[in-house]
Amino acid sequence: MLSWPMIAFGWVTNMLQRGMASWKRMLEILETDPAIKDVGTQSTRPSTSSGRALVVSPSNHAGSAGLAFNRRGIRGEIEFRNLVFSFGETPVLNHVSLTIGAGCTAALVGVTGSGKSTLISLLARLHDPPRGTVFIDGVDVHDIPLGVLRRAIGFVPQEPFLFSDTLADNVAFGLDAQLGDDGTQRPQSSPGQTASAERRATLSGSPEAGLKSRRDDAERTERIRASAAVARLDKDVADFPKGYETMVGERGITLSGGQKQRTALARAIVIDPRILVLDDALSAVDTYTEEEILSRLRGVMRERTSIIVSHRISTVRHADVIFVLDGGRIAERGTHDELIRHNGLYAELHQKQLLEEELAAS
């Protein structure tokens, strides 16, 4: 009679030991302080080891202007002021100063390793810049709450990350929180879940809730389709077996490199950011498709501040201002025509790419 209890006791003991090993690894992550501090706000988070609340107070430097910073009031003027930045002992940016006016389309061009991607990562505080070097609308990015800062920026990285979910949910990743701006975040839902929620709302005597859910879903669908059209993803979706409800697999394994980039681009556009940043976001797209996307993007970029990072001159030639980086410094700045006439590094890169295109065509 004791054999089964003893076997069960040994099994439970073994499971507890394995569980404790996993829990210790989880604790190590949960108790790690983030490298990027949200100095503009005060937050309270529980300590997983002691159960006591840890209060993170605002920095003394965070003035009222930063605390009052609101996404809806962002104009989008960007300034890098004498920025010096290194990764460890490796210098990356050396006394970079530039200003991008609100509503302006700027481009960053340069050879690999010149500091282009690092510069824009500092704008979104993916890496932390020195205080007093990066400003949006005259406010130091350190004094802007991280949530406000990152909601204001639509960022398309070189290597987009997609979830094992439907194409629609990947595009609408940041949109659902926006649609819940009435104080509650509305979770993503399938059409079946939406219909069920509407029935529950109606049966509970709250038809207004069901009506709001339908309005939100209609707006969600409309914005997903509009952003996909700008990113030229709509033509691909038409060939997918389930359209926007097609599962893309882990990290978008079922999509090509170009389709992944265009999905990430649609994701950035759909949230209607004040600042749009494209970090070599069309590198996996052929030249013809790239030109078609850029043509559609120009209408979107006219309404916001945009930064395009690219190694292709054809991608940036229509920008209002082009900054050429070389060795972590701003080597040249101007429009496409001005830089060609200057006959410097930009003109050299342009000539080299024209030659490569001619050789590829022959």
Secondary structure in CASP SS format (residue, H / E / C, confidence):
PFRMAT SS
TARGET T0000
AUTHOR 0000-0000-0000
METHOD secondary structure of the structure
MODEL  1
M C 1.00
L C 1.00
S H 1.00
W H 1.00
P H 1.00
M H 1.00
I H 1.00
A H 1.00
F H 1.00
G H 1.00
W H 1.00
V H 1.00
T H 1.00
N H 1.00
M H 1.00
L H 1.00
Q H 1.00
R H 1.00
G H 1.00
M H 1.00
A H 1.00
S H 1.00
W H 1.00
K H 1.00
R H 1.00
M H 1.00
L H 1.00
E H 1.00
I H 1.00
L H 1.00
E C 1.00
T C 1.00
D C 1.00
P C 1.00
A C 1.00
I C 1.00
K C 1.00
D C 1.00
V C 1.00
G C 1.00
T C 1.00
Q C 1.00
S E 1.00
T E 1.00
R E 1.00
P E 1.00
S C 1.00
T C 1.00
S C 1.00
S C 1.00
G C 1.00
R C 1.00
A E 1.00
L E 1.00
V E 1.00
V E 1.00
S C 1.00
P C 1.00
S C 1.00
N C 1.00
H C 1.00
A C 1.00
G C 1.00
S H 1.00
A H 1.00
G H 1.00
L H 1.00
A C 1.00
F C 1.00
N C 1.00
R H 1.00
R H 1.00
G H 1.00
I C 1.00
R C 1.00
G C 1.00
E C 1.00
I E 1.00
E E 1.00
F E 1.00
R E 1.00
N E 1.00
L E 1.00
V E 1.00
F E 1.00
S E 1.00
F E 1.00
G C 1.00
E C 1.00
T E 1.00
P E 1.00
V E 1.00
L E 1.00
N E 1.00
H E 1.00
V E 1.00
S E 1.00
L E 1.00
T E 1.00
I E 1.00
G C 1.00
A C 1.00
G C 1.00
C C 1.00
T E 1.00
A E 1.00
A E 1.00
L E 1.00
V E 1.00
G C 1.00
V C 1.00
T C 1.00
G C 1.00
S C 1.00
G C 1.00
K H 1.00
S H 1.00
T H 1.00
L H 1.00
I H 1.00
S H 1.00
L H 1.00
L H 1.00
A C 1.00
R C 1.00
L C 1.00
H C 1.00
D C 1.00
P C 1.00
P C 1.00
R C 1.00
G C 1.00
T C 1.00
V E 1.00
F E 1.00
I E 1.00
D C 1.00
G C 1.00
V E 1.00
D E 1.00
V H 1.00
H H 1.00
D H 1.00
I C 1.00
P C 1.00
L H 1.00
G H 1.00
V H 1.00
L H 1.00
R H 1.00
R H 1.00
A H 1.00
I E 1.00
G E 1.00
F E 1.00
V E 1.00
P C 1.00
Q C 1.00
E C 1.00
P C 1.00
F C 1.00
L C 1.00
F C 1.00
S C 1.00
D C 1.00
T E 1.00
L H 1.00
A H 1.00
D H 1.00
N H 1.00
V H 1.00
A C 1.00
F C 1.00
G C 1.00
L H 1.00
D H 1.00
A H 1.00
Q H 1.00
L H 1.00
G C 1.00
D C 1.00
D C 1.00
G C 1.00
T C 1.00
Q C 1.00
R C 1.00
P C 1.00
Q C 1.00
S C 1.00
S C 1.00
P H 1.00
G H 1.00
Q H 1.00
T H 1.00
A H 1.00
S H 1.00
A H 1.00
E H 1.00
R H 1.00
R H 1.00
A H 1.00
T H 1.00
L H 1.00
S C 1.00
G C 1.00
S C 1.00
P H 1.00
E H 1.00
A H 1.00
G H 1.00
L H 1.00
K H 1.00
S H 1.00
R H 1.00
R H 1.00
D H 1.00
D H 1.00
A H 1.00
E H 1.00
R H 1.00
T H 1.00
E H 1.00
R H 1.00
I H 1.00
R H 1.00
A H 1.00
S H 1.00
A H 1.00
A H 1.00
V H 1.00
A C 1.00
R C 1.00
L C 1.00
D H 1.00
K H 1.00
D H 1.00
V H 1.00
A H 1.00
D H 1.00
F C 1.00
P C 1.00
K C 1.00
G H 1.00
Y H 1.00
E H 1.00
T C 1.00
M E 1.00
V C 1.00
G C 1.00
E H 1.00
R H 1.00
G H 1.00
I C 1.00
T C 1.00
L C 1.00
S C 1.00
G H 1.00
G H 1.00
Q H 1.00
K H 1.00
Q H 1.00
R H 1.00
T H 1.00
A H 1.00
L H 1.00
A H 1.00
R H 1.00
A H 1.00
I H 1.00
V H 1.00
I C 1.00
D C 1.00
P C 1.00
R C 1.00
I E 1.00
L E 1.00
V E 1.00
L E 1.00
D E 1.00
D C 1.00
A C 1.00
L C 1.00
S C 1.00
A C 1.00
V C 1.00
D C 1.00
T H 1.00
Y H 1.00
T H 1.00
E H 1.00
E H 1.00
E H 1.00
I H 1.00
L H 1.00
S H 1.00
R H 1.00
L H 1.00
R H 1.00
G H 1.00
V H 1.00
M H 1.00
R C 1.00
E C 1.00
R C 1.00
T E 1.00
S E 1.00
I E 1.00
I E 1.00
V E 1.00
S C 1.00
H C 1.00
R C 1.00
I H 1.00
S H 1.00
T H 1.00
V H 1.00
R C 1.00
H C 1.00
A C 1.00
D C 1.00
V E 1.00
I E 1.00
F E 1.00
V E 1.00
L E 1.00
D E 1.00
G C 1.00
G C 1.00
R E 1.00
I E 1.00
A E 1.00
E E 1.00
R E 1.00
G E 1.00
T C 1.00
H H 1.00
D H 1.00
E H 1.00
L H 1.00
I H 1.00
R H 1.00
H H 1.00
N C 1.00
G C 1.00
L H 1.00
Y H 1.00
A H 1.00
E H 1.00
L H 1.00
H H 1.00
Q H 1.00
K H 1.00
Q H 1.00
L H 1.00
L H 1.00
E H 1.00
E H 1.00
E H 1.00
L H 1.00
A H 1.00
A H 1.00
S C 1.00
END
